């Protein structure tokens, strides 16, 4: 089969690789019909994710049709059309039983757990196509994928919904929704969203649906700001020096009731962080997070949807403490949200497909990474039909 494989920083290729097979009785094999490039895939593309091996298959946002199942699968059948959750969860451990699926104890192999326990204190769930540290599982930018714990990770989708309507329920829509849910939006609230990429745009969409009085989009890419405005957001160009006073002005002097960091580890705007990350003296660039903490009103919430993986400098913990901010962060428990969000998409209450700007084929994905990373041609979200 064909698959998008990593061969080094900025070196992705479509290779011919062996077809996957059933290894465990709880496995399924999915023939991929649609897949996507996620913003966190760019961290791999740009060389910031350790533990990659030459030939690793990328991608964690995908869906398709089940073509084979192990004898232990009880909820699925060959021919089912499914979305596949981006993280891998067993459904049986303490964390899964408490709906904390991204903290699953059983999906990450022991060798990966040992490294993550040193780095983080505890290991979390595995993720498709996201390095040997997160399980080493082959990803979904391929013609076929082996899905472990398939009864838990595969969710059937209604035939009347298109791939474009449901594909993003695998990751970026739940990620945005979890951040908005953490904001506990009340009538009259103002929410500031830092970053108007796919997650940021979906956070704007969800925040307005949740009843926010105003949503403010902060970015520096005109195409993204235009899309945010189309969703009903107030636009603030972060290149302007008066960004924080502008946010105060828009919120009656108090500051936003909630701020969402939808950027993460590769935020722009700070030469200090860029240099230190390049020298591996810090692993992430938290410039968007610093701004969110400084902008948020006293007693407000800062929800972190952008991915961070290591250590940052000049973190304004004093501001967060003295202002009494509530910080909400973490890998998304995508399994928790999949079925409720599918119901809302079916009811036309949410439609994540508006963030899709480029529709390509599997062979085009390596070139699409460069376009997406450079924010060329108004690129916000790439999907590929397989």
C-alpha angles and dihedrals in degrees: 000000000000121000139167106249133191116235099166142307109334089355112112124155138182102238135181106245135170117280114253120251139198109277102162127035089242094056128108130191115226124199101217117232099171135014136173144206112243125205089243089058086066089064087063092043091052093048100248097121115082123210099050118145126202108265097026111150113235135214137075103189109079145123138185148127126315111241100171137015135193121243090254095062109106104166101047139065136193108272096034114139108224146170114224120222111240094229122057118234132175097214092219109073124092093263095049091048088054092050092252093125098159087062093056113156098207111045099070114075118242094253091057093043091056092057094044092049089057092047100040108013091247136034123240135199125311121254128210115254095356107120135280090284089068097046105289091249117161112252137232102257086098142081094256135018135192109229115201118207086016096176087062101036101043120074121189116234128209114260091230091065119082125228090252092056095052108024093087092055084079092074128327098054093051089044091055092041094051090053092049091046089054089056090064090212117214128193109283095023123143118215125194117204116199108207126025099213120121095293092044093049091048090048088055089049092049095043092054090047088051091057105262111166092218135003120201120204118207119194141118101225112096095210092053093046089051091054090048090052090052088057090054101262126143109241126231118177106217092209089075113096092221095062097122094046088048091054090049090050092051092051102046093263095298100093127236117318088226135013125201120203102209094165111068132172101356099051116153128220103070121086089186092062094041092055095044093047091049089053090046089240088127127013103213137041107227100180093122091048092051090053092048092053093047093046100046117100121249110280092016133128130255111197117193115210097155115091121255121178111176143356134343135190131225093021106177097227089149092060091047091049099044092046092048093234123178112225117205118184145139146106110309119260090224095174090061093058105035101090097039091049092047088054091052091049090049090050089051091240091122131024115182094179093088091080092062109105103161130043115191144152128261092258090058097056099093091056090043091060090062091047092048094045092050092044089232125165092014090293113179104145130012123199127179130204111221 
